[in-house]
Amino acid sequence: MSGPAFGAGHGAAVALVVLALDQASKWAVLARLEPGRAVEVLPFFNIVLVWNRGVSFGLFAGLGAAAPWLLAAVALAIGGFLVWWFRREPGGLARFAIALVLGGALGNVLDRVRFGAVVDFLDFHLAGWHWPAFNLADTAVVCGAALLVLDSLSQRAHMLGADRRDGR
């Protein structure tokens, strides 16, 4: 995925696939689990139903009844920025990464609008310590952000290499 070959249609497709997978997985969890019940999948991984009324790790959960709308509005503003960035970005990897982040953000916004909270269900744990539950939208956002960092570092390394070849 390099160069301009990753166009707007590809980005929209990636974002929509992320959104669809996220919502389908949440639908499956909501249809089968009650809050607080854990289904052990592996010794270090459970499926649980957790309502996250805040943002990452439950931050800002105490904002009250306006919280879902405020957080959804902020996420939609960020989504608008991501679309603007996508359109300006020439690189395929960065565009793919932005599409992942956008699809994940939209998945969580849809939860906030529908339920007033985000459905989280992936519970990884070790020796009694549990990472805060998360979902596929969160995974797409984190993977997209990591790819953006990787793309930025690879561009910087490429520029440094060109500077060295040019004697700068």
PyMOL commands that set and color helices and strands:
alter all, ss='L'
color gray80, all
select helices_A, chain A and resi 3-5+8-32+56-58+61-63+67-88+92-115+136-165
alter helices_A, ss='H'
color red, helices_A
select strands_A, chain A and resi 38-42+45-52+118-126+129-130
alter strands_A, ss='S'
color yellow, strands_A
deselect
rebuild
show_as cartoon
